Amino acid sequence: MTDFGEIYRVYFSDVYKYVLAISRNEAIAEEVTQETFFKAMRNIDKFNGSCKLSVWLCQIAKNTYFTLSQKQKRFTHDSTEEAYEAEFDIEAAYLDKEAAKQLHVLLHNLNEPQKEVFTLRVLGELSFAQIGELFGKTDSWARLIFYRAKKQLQEAMK
């Protein structure tokens, strides 16, 4: 694809969902997604085709998100997470509040890569193949990590 507008149109939704899955914040997801495509446009000549374009864009998005997170942590005491928890509690009021809260805490306490794989699969709606590519692994690896995370969460919820 040589037309960057076409790249933006085709991949915007995937990149946005990915960032939303890792950030759990729509405003941050929008900001990071826009910054991702800006960086990609400036560096498209550096894309060597060793992976899919969507994977390359998600790698840029992940790095952009973590850079933004580090900058925010220097200036705040994780207000992003506190804001998310407040949003989560409001939404959970209509559901089983305690179970939802417990699940959120358990998910937050999962080790990497289980936490990220589970989040990408459930919230980001990515396929196992896409998740495997993001980590430089196979889709079988992504399935196994997801299964382990799911089993760990189920056991902890009992």
Secondary structure, DSSP 8 states (H G I E B T S, - for coil): ---HHHHHHHHHHHHHHHHHHHH--HHHHHHHHHHHHHHHHHHGGG--SSS-HHHHHHHHHHHHHHHHHHHHHHHSSSHHHHHHHHHHHHHHTTS-HHHHHHHHHHHHHS-TTHHHHHHHHHTS---HHHHHHHHTS-HHHHHHHHHHHHHHHHHHH-
